[in-house]
């Protein structure tokens, strides 16, 4: 599309990392979506990122309408650099786009003996508790914590029962979704994967009030505020849609999609070796937790993704037929052999 080589490689790395970690909804399956955004004039391929407000430990960044896959790595790198000098670094971003998996950016901090935090708002698909109106995105949160002998703790989750990309996978397969993911246009539970396209809405984490959906609603709202109200991005129902054929709101309250990144130097609190020793102990003790009948073991956040990464590095990444067709189409468009 015209991205500078280094930026194109960075963007590709985010997508491939998602596929390797088993987050197929955010890997190369998204590539055609980014191309469509570019074709509709909603993405710049060589953005001029600017710091618009700054303190020693914080910054607000204007992503200049660039690919989130390009803007986000640069912003997280800035948070890490600030943490190196000040102990912690916090960067809020406006005027960006969909950035792939949140975990990628949180994990960038691990190599620097830092805890990484990453979140982003997204186009409104989620109804607040007791509502039929879509007001929030799936708004993920990721936290990566280094350990010593043990692999790092990596939590990466949407503030909904499932990421919308998983709903898209079920649509591609022509299969139903579990009850509790989506409500229909009248607010009733449904297993129809296409319900959101028919005027329904995704539900917050918890699914309904009795099962704690108000807590998922709170988490999604926190992500929205940190990502957009801090940075000057759009929030709530004004966040631009990922789908290129849906136009952004005419009455925008900010610029583009918003992200929020944090890096925390371990030795800002205690010696890194002591911290890692206790993280190892924390992880090892939780691994020894007695599992319920029928389960082999208790998992640590990041285990399933790490195991899939190991397997897919050796065996390859499986692709749905619909994704293969998308990739063929993109290849033909740019005269690239599939």
Protein Blocks (a to p, Z undefined) as FASTA:
>chain_A
ZZafklmmmmmmmmmmmmmnopamlmmmlmmmmmmmmmnopacfbdcdddfbdcfkbccd
dekhpafklmmmmmmmmmmmmmmmnopacdddehiacebjfklmmmmmmmnopacddddd
dddfbdcehiabdfbdfkiaddddddfkbccddddddfbfbdfklmmmmmmnopacdehj
accfkopacfbfklmmnopacddehjiamnopmmmmmmmmmmmmmmmmmnopaehjllcc
fblklccdfkbcbecjddddddddfklmbcfklmmmmmmmmmmmmmmpccdehiabdcde
hjlmmmmmmmmmmnopaddfklmmmmmmmmmmnopaZZ
